[in-house]
């Protein structure tokens, strides 16, 4: 779709944005991998007075993020693991750029919502949650830490394509474990939410 097509689609809900104080979140994939398009889209939304956020992992050059800051009201920032080597093993890249960019965004006073996809056996340890909280405490613009538990909603799609669902053996996160994690996050003086 073009910027103009996306803008026209978003404008259909302008009345809802005004009454809910909501807006548009640009997500993906990773929207920052196409910075030129994303900046044009952000500018178009801002010209229409539509609040806009970006859902990202932050693993892009700082210059790409920096050009978006004047048009971005908030960031949803995924942090998958605080240990750089474990992060590399899980995702293929270190987390150093991700964390550095999050610090830089916070220094510009753009609201940050830190999001942790909780994957049992991979990043759900108390040590990792504590490290994430300590990092979040150092960011002056953090609004909250969101826990996003693993789900298996994609399994039906894999089945329909006759593909093996690669994470079928990873268990869901029990609610009592999520509640315990939430209390741990809140013990750091941080707001916490659990995605449903």
Steps between C-alpha positions, in 0.01 A plus 500: 500500500607859448526764771188663357302173511603432859415855602153475346441172682612650832287812453186282500547468879579865577188538716607199707849645551355829623268337754743233620817709476631212292675488166704278275786265582736417216620143536609217280728294473735781578384840370839662557657282230338733244576835661421719198148361466442503877606865532264601218219307666571658839504847345167438326335385822635797694377745235152354557536531877502124553703374795751240388731246662756254371525133599865399467785290629729799441771308314567767234750784464433791738479739203194312372323539834612858551327624185169358630508659845327830407195305376481218758290521816622176658694178440407142581850356553556124506777370721538127456796437731737718701805275468670591168627146432167335579328765289734416211432129541122556498475766229824492301612847615634661816269726699757779534357715218144439623584612854710794382219625277247464783722715722532762225123511442443541873750785512277677244204460741294287262274266702624140494293193568746216561354167389636160593376201298504233772620169356529215755849357519651785298456835673262441790763468774483725803853615417394624155183669628701675772763613245223635276351692794839645594545614140150649489561688826786683330274632223329822603222475242385143573123485543470131581641153450263270315521123529389326181453129565565244229187386316442237236254693284717445193477121517182483292669695222798262497260205497303646208825529303610147596804642678653384826423746778852561639404606853229242569696351791547830683238516776276799563580719799270420795302798630643465851853527353403814307346652813820426691706667225266800510551536875876475447492780239282715724743446790743715297252788505401439138151474359436159348235354272439148371381470141202275450 
